[in-house]
Amino acid sequence: MKRVLILLAAILGGQSLLFPAFGEETAASGVVSDQFVLNGAALSPLWALPFLGIILSIALFPLLLSDFWGKHFGKIALAWAVIALLGIGVAQGFGVSLHSLILVMFEQFLPFICLLLALFTITGGIKMHGQLVGTPLLNTTILLIGAILSSWLGTTGAAVLLIRPLINANIWRKYKEHTVIFFIFIVGNIGGSLTPVGNPPLLMGFISKVPFFWPLTKLLGPTAFATGILLVLYFIMDSYFMKKENSKPSSQEKGSISIEGGWNFALLVAVIGVVMVSSMDMGDAFTLYHVPMPLSELIEIIALLAIAFISVKITRKETREANNFTWHPILEVGKIFAAIFVCMAPLIAMLRAGASGPMSFIINSLTLADGHPANGMYYWLSGGLSAFLDSAPAYLVFFNTAAAPAAAAGMAPHLFMTQVLPATLIAITAGASFMGAITYIGNAPNMMVKAIAEENGIKMPTFFGYMSWSLLILVPLFLLVQFIFI
Protein backbone atom coordinates (compact mmCIF):
# COMPACT_ATOMS: atom_id res chain seq x y z
CA MET A 1 0.00 0.00 0.00
CA LYS A 2 2.83 2.40 0.85
CA ARG A 3 4.46 1.67 -2.51
CA VAL A 4 1.23 2.53 -4.30
CA LEU A 5 0.98 5.82 -2.43
CA ILE A 6 4.60 6.68 -3.25
CA LEU A 7 4.04 5.85 -6.93
CA LEU A 8 0.88 7.93 -7.08
CA ALA A 9 2.60 10.87 -5.38
CA ALA A 10 5.49 10.62 -7.84
CA ILE A 11 3.21 10.59 -10.88
CA LEU A 12 1.11 13.51 -9.67
CA GLY A 13 4.05 15.39 -8.26
CA GLY A 14 5.95 15.15 -11.54
CA GLN A 15 3.37 17.35 -13.17
CA SER A 16 3.56 19.85 -10.33
CA LEU A 17 7.24 20.43 -11.06
CA LEU A 18 6.17 22.14 -14.26
CA PHE A 19 4.01 24.66 -12.38
CA PRO A 20 4.29 26.70 -9.19
CA ALA A 21 3.32 24.70 -6.12
CA PHE A 22 1.43 27.63 -4.74
CA GLY A 23 -1.28 28.94 -7.05
CA GLU A 24 -0.96 32.30 -8.72
CA GLU A 25 -3.75 34.75 -9.34
CA THR A 26 -4.37 36.17 -12.77
CA ALA A 27 -3.24 39.74 -12.99
CA ALA A 28 -6.35 40.89 -14.77
CA SER A 29 -9.08 39.48 -12.58
CA GLY A 30 -7.51 38.50 -9.29
CA VAL A 31 -9.37 35.19 -9.54
CA VAL A 32 -7.49 32.01 -8.74
CA SER A 33 -6.52 30.26 -11.97
CA ASP A 34 -8.94 27.56 -13.11
CA GLN A 35 -6.45 26.05 -15.56
CA PHE A 36 -6.35 22.83 -13.56
CA VAL A 37 -10.03 22.62 -12.61
CA LEU A 38 -11.64 19.33 -13.66
CA ASN A 39 -13.86 20.06 -16.67
CA GLY A 40 -17.09 18.21 -15.95
CA ALA A 41 -18.62 19.20 -19.28
CA ALA A 42 -15.95 17.17 -21.11
CA LEU A 43 -16.55 13.98 -19.14
CA SER A 44 -18.80 11.07 -20.04
CA PRO A 45 -21.09 9.05 -17.76
CA LEU A 46 -18.42 6.31 -17.79
CA TRP A 47 -16.60 8.37 -15.17
CA ALA A 48 -19.14 7.00 -12.69
CA LEU A 49 -17.42 3.59 -12.88
CA PRO A 50 -14.74 4.16 -10.16
CA PHE A 51 -17.43 5.44 -7.80
CA LEU A 52 -19.69 2.52 -8.70
CA GLY A 53 -16.73 0.21 -8.17
CA ILE A 54 -16.07 1.35 -4.60
CA ILE A 55 -19.79 1.26 -3.75
CA LEU A 56 -20.07 -2.32 -5.04
CA SER A 57 -16.92 -3.21 -3.14
CA ILE A 58 -18.47 -1.91 0.09
CA ALA A 59 -21.65 -3.83 -0.69
CA LEU A 60 -20.31 -7.16 -1.97
CA PHE A 61 -16.93 -7.85 -0.36
CA PRO A 62 -18.29 -8.03 3.23
CA LEU A 63 -20.97 -10.40 1.95
CA LEU A 64 -18.84 -12.66 -0.26
CA LEU A 65 -15.30 -12.30 1.12
CA SER A 66 -15.73 -10.87 4.60
CA ASP A 67 -12.32 -11.94 5.95
CA PHE A 68 -10.52 -10.55 2.90
CA TRP A 69 -12.44 -7.26 3.17
CA GLY A 70 -11.70 -6.99 6.87
CA LYS A 71 -7.97 -7.24 6.24
CA HIS A 72 -7.68 -5.30 2.99
CA PHE A 73 -10.57 -2.80 2.78
CA GLY A 74 -8.11 0.10 2.89
CA LYS A 75 -6.14 -1.25 -0.06
CA ILE A 76 -9.30 -1.91 -2.07
CA ALA A 77 -10.57 1.62 -1.42
CA LEU A 78 -7.16 3.06 -2.33
CA ALA A 79 -7.13 1.09 -5.59
CA TRP A 80 -10.38 2.70 -6.75
CA ALA A 81 -9.10 6.16 -5.77
CA VAL A 82 -5.89 5.56 -7.74
CA ILE A 83 -7.91 4.45 -10.78
CA ALA A 84 -9.98 7.64 -10.62
CA LEU A 85 -6.95 9.94 -10.21
CA LEU A 86 -4.89 8.27 -12.91
CA GLY A 87 -7.90 8.35 -15.22
CA ILE A 88 -8.30 12.10 -14.68
CA GLY A 89 -4.57 12.53 -15.30
CA VAL A 90 -4.66 10.65 -18.59
CA ALA A 91 -7.82 12.40 -19.79
CA GLN A 92 -7.19 16.00 -18.70
CA GLY A 93 -3.61 16.13 -17.45
CA PHE A 94 -1.92 15.15 -14.21
CA GLY A 95 -2.01 18.78 -13.10
CA VAL A 96 -5.81 18.52 -13.12
CA SER A 97 -5.54 15.23 -11.24
CA LEU A 98 -3.33 16.74 -8.54
CA HIS A 99 -5.58 19.79 -8.30
CA SER A 100 -8.64 17.53 -7.90
CA LEU A 101 -6.95 15.51 -5.14
CA ILE A 102 -5.98 18.60 -3.17
CA LEU A 103 -9.44 20.11 -3.71
CA VAL A 104 -11.11 16.98 -2.35
CA MET A 105 -8.81 16.98 0.68
CA PHE A 106 -9.34 20.67 1.45
CA GLU A 107 -13.05 21.01 0.70
CA GLN A 108 -14.38 17.65 1.83
CA PHE A 109 -12.19 15.06 3.47
CA LEU A 110 -10.11 17.01 6.02
CA PRO A 111 -13.06 18.92 7.56
CA PHE A 112 -15.13 15.72 7.46
CA ILE A 113 -12.64 13.38 9.11
CA CYS A 114 -11.37 15.91 11.66
CA LEU A 115 -14.92 16.64 12.86
CA LEU A 116 -15.68 12.93 12.99
CA LEU A 117 -12.42 12.21 14.84
CA ALA A 118 -13.09 14.91 17.44
CA LEU A 119 -16.65 13.75 18.11
CA PHE A 120 -15.68 10.08 18.12
CA THR A 121 -12.85 10.73 20.58
CA ILE A 122 -14.92 12.95 22.86
CA THR A 123 -17.97 10.70 23.08
CA GLY A 124 -15.76 7.63 23.54
CA GLY A 125 -14.60 9.27 26.77
CA ILE A 126 -18.11 9.65 28.20
CA LYS A 127 -19.38 6.60 30.10
CA MET A 128 -22.84 6.29 31.58
CA HIS A 129 -23.05 4.16 34.72
CA GLY A 130 -26.28 2.72 36.04
CA GLN A 131 -28.81 0.11 35.03
CA LEU A 132 -30.51 0.88 31.71
CA VAL A 133 -32.78 -1.89 30.45
CA GLY A 134 -33.50 -1.78 26.73
CA THR A 135 -37.27 -1.85 26.75
CA PRO A 136 -39.31 -0.46 23.83
CA LEU A 137 -40.18 2.61 25.91
CA LEU A 138 -36.58 3.32 26.92
CA ASN A 139 -35.25 2.74 23.40
CA THR A 140 -37.88 4.99 21.86
CA THR A 141 -37.09 7.67 24.46
CA ILE A 142 -33.38 7.54 23.57
CA LEU A 143 -34.26 7.88 19.88
CA LEU A 144 -36.47 10.88 20.68
CA ILE A 145 -33.73 12.53 22.75
CA GLY A 146 -31.28 11.86 19.94
CA ALA A 147 -33.61 13.42 17.39
CA ILE A 148 -33.80 16.59 19.49
CA LEU A 149 -30.05 16.73 20.13
CA SER A 150 -29.17 16.11 16.47
CA SER A 151 -30.04 19.64 15.38
CA TRP A 152 -27.98 21.19 18.19
CA LEU A 153 -25.02 18.82 18.52
CA GLY A 154 -25.06 17.77 14.88
CA THR A 155 -26.16 14.36 13.66
CA THR A 156 -22.63 13.03 14.09
CA GLY A 157 -22.29 14.39 17.63
CA ALA A 158 -25.66 13.09 18.80
CA ALA A 159 -25.17 9.74 17.10
CA VAL A 160 -21.75 8.91 18.53
CA LEU A 161 -22.81 10.25 21.94
CA LEU A 162 -25.91 8.06 22.28
CA ILE A 163 -25.13 4.91 20.31
CA ARG A 164 -23.01 3.32 23.06
CA PRO A 165 -25.58 3.84 25.87
CA LEU A 166 -28.24 2.46 23.52
CA ILE A 167 -26.11 -0.59 22.69
CA ASN A 168 -25.30 -1.20 26.36
CA ALA A 169 -28.96 -1.00 27.34
CA ASN A 170 -29.81 -3.66 24.74
CA ILE A 171 -26.72 -5.85 25.12
CA TRP A 172 -28.84 -8.65 26.65
CA ARG A 173 -31.27 -8.74 23.73
CA LYS A 174 -31.07 -11.03 20.72
CA TYR A 175 -32.89 -8.69 18.33
CA LYS A 176 -30.91 -5.44 18.12
CA GLU A 177 -30.34 -4.81 14.43
CA HIS A 178 -33.60 -2.89 13.91
CA THR A 179 -32.78 -0.56 16.81
CA VAL A 180 -29.48 0.53 15.24
CA ILE A 181 -31.15 0.96 11.83
CA PHE A 182 -33.87 3.24 13.22
CA PHE A 183 -31.17 5.08 15.19
CA ILE A 184 -29.41 5.85 11.90
CA PHE A 185 -32.70 6.94 10.32
CA ILE A 186 -33.71 9.29 13.14
CA VAL A 187 -30.62 10.43 15.05
CA GLY A 188 -28.08 10.16 12.25
CA ASN A 189 -30.14 11.98 9.64
CA ILE A 190 -33.70 13.29 9.90
CA GLY A 191 -33.34 14.74 13.41
CA GLY A 192 -30.59 17.12 12.31
CA SER A 193 -32.73 19.11 9.89
CA LEU A 194 -33.52 22.18 11.99
CA THR A 195 -30.26 24.14 12.34
CA PRO A 196 -27.04 24.63 10.35
CA VAL A 197 -25.22 22.73 13.10
CA GLY A 198 -27.34 19.65 12.45
CA ASN A 199 -26.54 18.54 8.90
CA PRO A 200 -23.94 19.60 6.29
CA PRO A 201 -26.55 20.79 3.72
CA LEU A 202 -27.99 23.25 6.23
CA LEU A 203 -24.50 24.52 7.03
CA MET A 204 -24.00 25.11 3.29
CA GLY A 205 -27.23 27.09 3.29
CA PHE A 206 -26.07 29.16 6.25
CA ILE A 207 -22.75 29.86 4.52
CA SER A 208 -24.83 30.96 1.50
CA LYS A 209 -26.53 33.49 3.84
CA VAL A 210 -29.76 31.58 4.49
CA PRO A 211 -30.76 32.77 8.01
CA PHE A 212 -29.73 30.49 10.89
CA PHE A 213 -33.27 29.86 12.11
CA TRP A 214 -34.86 29.55 8.65
CA PRO A 215 -34.73 25.70 8.72
CA LEU A 216 -36.28 25.66 12.22
CA THR A 217 -39.26 27.75 11.09
CA LYS A 218 -39.75 26.07 7.70
CA LEU A 219 -38.74 22.42 8.30
CA LEU A 220 -40.11 21.88 11.81
CA GLY A 221 -43.36 20.46 10.40
CA PRO A 222 -41.88 17.87 8.02
CA THR A 223 -39.09 16.96 10.47
CA ALA A 224 -41.51 16.41 13.38
CA PHE A 225 -43.90 14.52 11.10
CA ALA A 226 -41.25 12.15 9.73
CA THR A 227 -39.60 11.64 13.13
CA GLY A 228 -42.94 11.03 14.84
CA ILE A 229 -43.99 8.37 12.34
CA LEU A 230 -40.61 6.61 12.62
CA LEU A 231 -40.76 6.65 16.43
CA VAL A 232 -44.26 5.13 16.46
CA LEU A 233 -43.27 2.53 13.89
CA TYR A 234 -40.13 1.69 15.85
CA PHE A 235 -42.04 1.32 19.14
CA ILE A 236 -44.48 -1.11 17.51
CA MET A 237 -41.68 -3.09 15.89
CA ASP A 238 -39.52 -3.17 19.03
CA SER A 239 -42.50 -4.29 21.12
CA TYR A 240 -42.99 -7.18 18.69
CA PHE A 241 -39.34 -8.23 18.89
CA MET A 242 -39.39 -7.81 22.68
CA LYS A 243 -42.07 -10.51 22.92
CA LYS A 244 -39.79 -12.88 20.98
CA GLU A 245 -36.88 -12.45 23.40
CA ASN A 246 -35.96 -15.51 25.41
CA SER A 247 -33.21 -13.95 27.49
CA LYS A 248 -33.61 -11.51 30.35
CA PRO A 249 -31.38 -8.63 31.50
CA SER A 250 -28.94 -9.43 34.27
CA SER A 251 -30.81 -7.14 36.65
CA GLN A 252 -34.10 -5.31 36.55
CA GLU A 253 -33.05 -3.02 39.40
CA LYS A 254 -32.71 0.59 38.39
CA GLY A 255 -29.70 2.10 40.03
CA SER A 256 -28.74 5.75 40.03
CA ILE A 257 -27.41 7.04 36.73
CA SER A 258 -24.00 8.70 36.79
CA ILE A 259 -21.70 10.07 34.12
CA GLU A 260 -17.97 9.47 33.95
CA GLY A 261 -15.79 11.73 31.80
CA GLY A 262 -18.13 14.70 32.17
CA TRP A 263 -15.49 17.22 31.10
CA ASN A 264 -15.90 15.90 27.60
CA PHE A 265 -19.30 17.60 27.41
CA ALA A 266 -17.48 20.95 27.54
CA LEU A 267 -15.42 19.77 24.58
CA LEU A 268 -18.63 18.96 22.69
CA VAL A 269 -19.73 22.57 23.15
CA ALA A 270 -16.31 23.67 21.90
CA VAL A 271 -16.77 21.56 18.76
CA ILE A 272 -20.08 23.29 18.03
CA GLY A 273 -18.36 26.66 18.36
CA VAL A 274 -15.59 25.55 16.02
CA VAL A 275 -18.14 24.44 13.41
CA MET A 276 -19.81 27.84 13.54
CA VAL A 277 -16.44 29.58 13.14
CA SER A 278 -15.81 27.48 10.03
CA SER A 279 -18.81 29.13 8.34
CA MET A 280 -17.23 32.60 8.59
CA ASP A 281 -15.44 34.24 5.68
CA MET A 282 -11.95 35.09 6.93
CA GLY A 283 -10.18 34.97 3.59
CA ASP A 284 -7.65 32.37 2.55
CA ALA A 285 -4.77 31.10 4.69
CA PHE A 286 -2.78 29.94 1.66
CA THR A 287 -3.21 28.49 -1.82
CA LEU A 288 -1.71 25.12 -2.68
CA TYR A 289 -1.55 24.22 -6.36
CA HIS A 290 -4.33 26.66 -7.21
CA VAL A 291 -6.57 25.38 -4.40
CA PRO A 292 -7.25 27.95 -1.66
CA MET A 293 -7.35 26.83 1.94
CA PRO A 294 -9.82 29.14 3.75
CA LEU A 295 -8.44 30.49 7.00
CA SER A 296 -11.65 29.55 8.83
CA GLU A 297 -11.32 25.95 7.66
CA LEU A 298 -7.67 25.79 8.68
CA ILE A 299 -8.63 27.06 12.14
CA GLU A 300 -11.41 24.46 12.26
CA ILE A 301 -9.06 21.57 11.41
CA ILE A 302 -6.37 22.63 13.91
CA ALA A 303 -8.94 23.27 16.64
CA LEU A 304 -10.71 19.92 16.13
CA LEU A 305 -7.41 18.03 16.29
CA ALA A 306 -6.49 19.93 19.44
CA ILE A 307 -9.85 19.14 21.02
CA ALA A 308 -9.45 15.44 20.23
CA PHE A 309 -5.96 15.51 21.78
CA ILE A 310 -7.28 17.23 24.92
CA SER A 311 -10.04 14.62 25.22
CA VAL A 312 -7.49 11.80 25.10
CA LYS A 313 -5.41 13.50 27.79
CA ILE A 314 -8.22 14.31 30.24
CA THR A 315 -10.06 10.98 29.97
CA ARG A 316 -9.07 7.98 32.04
CA LYS A 317 -7.97 4.95 30.04
CA GLU A 318 -10.37 2.80 32.06
CA THR A 319 -13.30 4.92 30.88
CA ARG A 320 -12.57 4.24 27.24
CA GLU A 321 -11.98 0.56 27.94
CA ALA A 322 -15.38 0.36 29.64
CA ASN A 323 -16.88 1.80 26.43
CA ASN A 324 -15.08 -0.87 24.34
CA PHE A 325 -13.40 2.09 22.65
CA THR A 326 -10.87 1.40 19.89
CA TRP A 327 -9.63 3.46 16.96
CA HIS A 328 -10.73 0.88 14.37
CA PRO A 329 -14.12 2.46 13.48
CA ILE A 330 -12.63 5.89 12.74
CA LEU A 331 -9.79 4.32 10.73
CA GLU A 332 -12.27 2.28 8.71
CA VAL A 333 -14.52 5.24 7.99
CA GLY A 334 -11.54 7.47 7.20
CA LYS A 335 -9.98 5.11 4.66
CA ILE A 336 -13.26 4.32 2.92
CA PHE A 337 -14.54 7.90 2.74
CA ALA A 338 -11.22 9.29 1.54
CA ALA A 339 -11.54 7.03 -1.50
CA ILE A 340 -15.26 7.76 -1.90
CA PHE A 341 -14.65 11.51 -2.01
CA VAL A 342 -11.93 11.07 -4.64
CA CYS A 343 -14.05 8.73 -6.79
CA MET A 344 -17.08 11.00 -6.73
CA ALA A 345 -15.11 14.11 -7.80
CA PRO A 346 -15.86 13.50 -11.52
CA LEU A 347 -19.56 13.04 -10.74
CA ILE A 348 -19.69 16.30 -8.79
CA ALA A 349 -17.85 18.07 -11.64
CA MET A 350 -20.35 16.72 -14.19
CA LEU A 351 -23.24 17.86 -12.02
CA ARG A 352 -21.73 21.33 -11.56
CA ALA A 353 -21.34 21.65 -15.34
CA GLY A 354 -25.11 22.15 -15.40
CA ALA A 355 -27.03 22.13 -18.65
CA SER A 356 -23.80 22.06 -20.68
CA GLY A 357 -22.57 18.86 -19.06
CA PRO A 358 -23.44 15.16 -19.29
CA MET A 359 -25.89 15.58 -16.37
CA SER A 360 -27.98 18.07 -18.37
CA PHE A 361 -30.96 15.70 -18.27
CA ILE A 362 -31.05 16.16 -14.50
CA ILE A 363 -30.80 19.96 -14.67
CA ASN A 364 -33.42 20.20 -17.44
CA SER A 365 -35.89 18.12 -15.44
CA LEU A 366 -36.01 20.74 -12.69
CA THR A 367 -38.24 23.16 -14.61
CA LEU A 368 -41.92 22.68 -15.45
CA ALA A 369 -43.43 23.49 -18.85
CA ASP A 370 -44.72 26.82 -17.48
CA GLY A 371 -41.21 27.82 -16.36
CA HIS A 372 -41.82 27.28 -12.63
CA PRO A 373 -39.50 25.08 -10.55
CA ALA A 374 -40.47 21.41 -10.30
CA ASN A 375 -40.25 21.22 -6.50
CA GLY A 376 -40.88 17.49 -6.43
CA MET A 377 -37.89 16.92 -8.71
CA TYR A 378 -35.71 19.21 -6.58
CA TYR A 379 -36.78 17.20 -3.52
CA TRP A 380 -36.03 13.74 -4.95
CA LEU A 381 -32.94 14.65 -6.96
CA SER A 382 -31.25 16.52 -4.11
CA GLY A 383 -32.19 13.65 -1.81
CA GLY A 384 -31.27 10.89 -4.21
CA LEU A 385 -27.85 12.36 -4.91
CA SER A 386 -27.31 12.98 -1.19
CA ALA A 387 -27.96 9.29 -0.53
CA PHE A 388 -25.03 8.28 -2.73
CA LEU A 389 -22.90 11.41 -3.15
CA ASP A 390 -21.95 14.06 -0.62
CA SER A 391 -25.07 15.95 0.52
CA ALA A 392 -23.26 19.30 0.82
CA PRO A 393 -22.28 19.65 -2.89
CA ALA A 394 -25.65 18.20 -3.93
CA TYR A 395 -27.40 20.92 -1.92
CA LEU A 396 -25.20 23.65 -3.38
CA VAL A 397 -25.71 22.47 -6.96
CA PHE A 398 -29.49 22.57 -6.71
CA PHE A 399 -29.51 25.74 -4.61
CA ASN A 400 -27.46 27.56 -7.26
CA THR A 401 -29.54 26.07 -10.09
CA ALA A 402 -32.80 27.27 -8.55
CA ALA A 403 -31.28 30.67 -7.68
CA ALA A 404 -29.99 31.29 -11.24
CA PRO A 405 -32.77 33.87 -12.03
CA ALA A 406 -31.85 35.93 -8.95
CA ALA A 407 -29.45 38.22 -10.84
CA ALA A 408 -32.08 39.07 -13.46
CA ALA A 409 -34.50 39.85 -10.64
CA GLY A 410 -31.95 42.15 -9.00
CA MET A 411 -31.82 40.04 -5.84
CA ALA A 412 -29.16 38.19 -3.89
CA PRO A 413 -29.46 34.39 -4.27
CA HIS A 414 -30.36 33.78 -0.62
CA LEU A 415 -33.07 36.45 -0.68
CA PHE A 416 -34.44 35.10 -3.95
CA MET A 417 -34.63 31.58 -2.50
CA THR A 418 -36.11 32.52 0.89
CA GLN A 419 -38.55 35.16 -0.40
CA VAL A 420 -39.46 34.19 -3.98
CA LEU A 421 -38.91 30.41 -4.00
CA PRO A 422 -39.23 29.30 -0.35
CA ALA A 423 -41.08 26.12 -1.34
CA THR A 424 -38.23 25.14 -3.64
CA LEU A 425 -35.67 25.77 -0.91
CA ILE A 426 -37.74 23.65 1.48
CA ALA A 427 -37.74 20.85 -1.10
CA ILE A 428 -33.97 21.04 -1.61
CA THR A 429 -33.18 21.24 2.10
CA ALA A 430 -35.55 18.47 3.15
CA GLY A 431 -34.36 16.16 0.40
CA ALA A 432 -30.68 16.68 1.13
CA SER A 433 -31.14 16.37 4.90
CA PHE A 434 -33.61 13.48 5.07
CA MET A 435 -32.46 11.14 2.32
CA GLY A 436 -28.91 10.67 3.47
CA ALA A 437 -30.51 7.91 5.56
CA ILE A 438 -31.16 5.77 2.48
CA THR A 439 -27.61 4.30 2.33
CA TYR A 440 -24.70 3.75 4.68
CA ILE A 441 -22.66 6.36 2.80
CA GLY A 442 -25.39 9.02 2.69
CA ASN A 443 -24.30 10.84 5.84
CA ALA A 444 -21.23 10.79 8.07
CA PRO A 445 -22.82 9.12 11.14
CA ASN A 446 -24.26 6.18 9.20
CA MET A 447 -21.03 4.33 8.60
CA MET A 448 -19.68 5.31 12.01
CA VAL A 449 -22.72 3.95 13.86
CA LYS A 450 -22.52 0.75 11.82
CA ALA A 451 -18.84 0.31 12.69
CA ILE A 452 -19.42 0.93 16.42
CA ALA A 453 -22.37 -1.49 16.47
CA GLU A 454 -20.35 -4.22 14.73
CA GLU A 455 -17.44 -3.63 17.11
CA ASN A 456 -19.88 -4.36 19.94
CA GLY A 457 -21.02 -7.64 18.43
CA ILE A 458 -24.17 -6.53 16.60
CA LYS A 459 -24.44 -8.10 13.15
CA MET A 460 -25.49 -5.25 10.88
CA PRO A 461 -27.03 -5.74 7.43
CA THR A 462 -24.92 -5.45 4.29
CA PHE A 463 -25.02 -2.34 2.11
CA PHE A 464 -27.95 -3.66 0.09
CA GLY A 465 -29.49 -5.26 3.17
CA TYR A 466 -29.61 -1.86 4.84
CA MET A 467 -31.12 -0.36 1.67
CA SER A 468 -33.91 -2.94 1.77
CA TRP A 469 -34.89 -1.47 5.15
CA SER A 470 -34.62 2.12 3.95
CA LEU A 471 -36.52 1.52 0.70
CA LEU A 472 -39.30 -0.30 2.53
CA ILE A 473 -39.67 2.22 5.36
CA LEU A 474 -38.22 5.56 4.28
CA VAL A 475 -39.28 5.88 0.64
CA PRO A 476 -43.04 5.61 1.44
CA LEU A 477 -42.47 8.05 4.31
CA PHE A 478 -40.68 10.52 2.04
CA LEU A 479 -43.50 10.23 -0.52
CA LEU A 480 -45.93 11.12 2.26
CA VAL A 481 -43.75 14.08 3.27
CA GLN A 482 -43.78 15.26 -0.35
CA PHE A 483 -47.56 14.96 -0.60
CA ILE A 484 -48.15 16.98 2.58
CA PHE A 485 -45.29 19.50 2.72
CA ILE A 486 -43.54 19.88 -0.65
WOLIN-V215154 format. One record per helix or strand. SS is the DSSP state (h for helix, s for strand). FROM is the first residue (numbers start at 1). TO is the last residue. If there is no record, write none. Layout:
SS	FROM	TO
SS	FROM	TO
//
This chain:
h	2	16
s	25	25
s	32	32
h	40	42
h	45	64
h	66	92
h	94	123
s	127	129
h	136	153
h	155	169
h	177	186
h	190	192
h	200	207
h	214	243
s	258	260
h	263	278
s	284	288
s	291	294
h	295	314
h	317	322
h	328	343
h	345	352
h	354	356
h	360	364
s	367	367
s	373	373
h	375	388
h	391	406
h	413	420
h	422	438
h	444	455
h	463	485
//
